[in-house]
Amino acid sequence: MSEVAAIGAGPLVSGFVLAGARVYPADTPEQVRQAWIALPETVAVVILTQAAADAVGADRMVPRGPLTVVMPE
């Protein structure tokens, strides 16, 4: 079964846990990259804050990787 994850600043992503998403609070670019690398293969969609998307960079465009969505600011 596929899952949804959210990565970014805690106050911005914490509410996604109520919808059943895996939440990875990350306040620094290094924490974001660590969370991205730690995502299980069952994650099909990742919601990112703008800062998290910037930290992940081109890695979010890999073929067969999870679909990413960037939260509006």
Contacts in CASP RR format, 6 or more apart in sequence:
PFRMAT RR
TARGET T0000
AUTHOR 0000-0000-0000
METHOD contacts of the structure
MODEL  1
MSEVAAIGAGPLVSGFVLAGARVYPADTPEQVRQAWIALPETVAVVILTQ
AAADAVGADRMVPRGPLTVVMPE
1 42 0 8 1.000
2 42 0 8 1.000
2 43 0 8 1.000
2 44 0 8 1.000
2 45 0 8 1.000
3 21 0 8 1.000
3 22 0 8 1.000
3 40 0 8 1.000
3 42 0 8 1.000
3 43 0 8 1.000
3 44 0 8 1.000
3 45 0 8 1.000
4 16 0 8 1.000
4 19 0 8 1.000
4 20 0 8 1.000
4 21 0 8 1.000
4 22 0 8 1.000
4 43 0 8 1.000
4 44 0 8 1.000
4 45 0 8 1.000
4 46 0 8 1.000
4 47 0 8 1.000
5 21 0 8 1.000
5 22 0 8 1.000
5 23 0 8 1.000
5 24 0 8 1.000
5 39 0 8 1.000
5 43 0 8 1.000
5 45 0 8 1.000
5 46 0 8 1.000
5 47 0 8 1.000
5 66 0 8 1.000
6 13 0 8 1.000
6 16 0 8 1.000
6 21 0 8 1.000
6 22 0 8 1.000
6 23 0 8 1.000
6 24 0 8 1.000
6 46 0 8 1.000
6 47 0 8 1.000
6 48 0 8 1.000
7 13 0 8 1.000
7 24 0 8 1.000
7 26 0 8 1.000
7 32 0 8 1.000
7 35 0 8 1.000
7 36 0 8 1.000
7 46 0 8 1.000
7 47 0 8 1.000
7 48 0 8 1.000
7 49 0 8 1.000
7 52 0 8 1.000
7 56 0 8 1.000
8 24 0 8 1.000
8 25 0 8 1.000
8 26 0 8 1.000
8 27 0 8 1.000
8 32 0 8 1.000
8 35 0 8 1.000
8 48 0 8 1.000
8 49 0 8 1.000
8 51 0 8 1.000
8 52 0 8 1.000
9 25 0 8 1.000
9 26 0 8 1.000
9 27 0 8 1.000
9 49 0 8 1.000
9 51 0 8 1.000
9 52 0 8 1.000
10 23 0 8 1.000
10 25 0 8 1.000
10 26 0 8 1.000
10 27 0 8 1.000
12 49 0 8 1.000
12 71 0 8 1.000
13 23 0 8 1.000
13 24 0 8 1.000
13 25 0 8 1.000
13 47 0 8 1.000
13 49 0 8 1.000
14 23 0 8 1.000
14 25 0 8 1.000
15 23 0 8 1.000
16 23 0 8 1.000
16 47 0 8 1.000
17 23 0 8 1.000
21 47 0 8 1.000
22 39 0 8 1.000
22 40 0 8 1.000
22 43 0 8 1.000
24 35 0 8 1.000
24 38 0 8 1.000
24 39 0 8 1.000
25 31 0 8 1.000
26 32 0 8 1.000
26 34 0 8 1.000
26 35 0 8 1.000
26 52 0 8 1.000
26 55 0 8 1.000
29 51 0 8 1.000
29 54 0 8 1.000
29 55 0 8 1.000
32 51 0 8 1.000
32 52 0 8 1.000
32 55 0 8 1.000
32 56 0 8 1.000
33 55 0 8 1.000
33 56 0 8 1.000
36 46 0 8 1.000
36 56 0 8 1.000
36 59 0 8 1.000
36 60 0 8 1.000
39 46 0 8 1.000
39 66 0 8 1.000
43 66 0 8 1.000
44 66 0 8 1.000
44 67 0 8 1.000
45 66 0 8 1.000
45 67 0 8 1.000
45 68 0 8 1.000
45 69 0 8 1.000
46 60 0 8 1.000
46 66 0 8 1.000
46 67 0 8 1.000
46 68 0 8 1.000
46 69 0 8 1.000
47 68 0 8 1.000
47 69 0 8 1.000
47 71 0 8 1.000
48 56 0 8 1.000
48 60 0 8 1.000
48 68 0 8 1.000
48 69 0 8 1.000
48 70 0 8 1.000
48 71 0 8 1.000
49 70 0 8 1.000
49 71 0 8 1.000
50 70 0 8 1.000
50 71 0 8 1.000
50 73 0 8 1.000
53 60 0 8 1.000
53 68 0 8 1.000
53 70 0 8 1.000
56 68 0 8 1.000
60 66 0 8 1.000
60 68 0 8 1.000
END
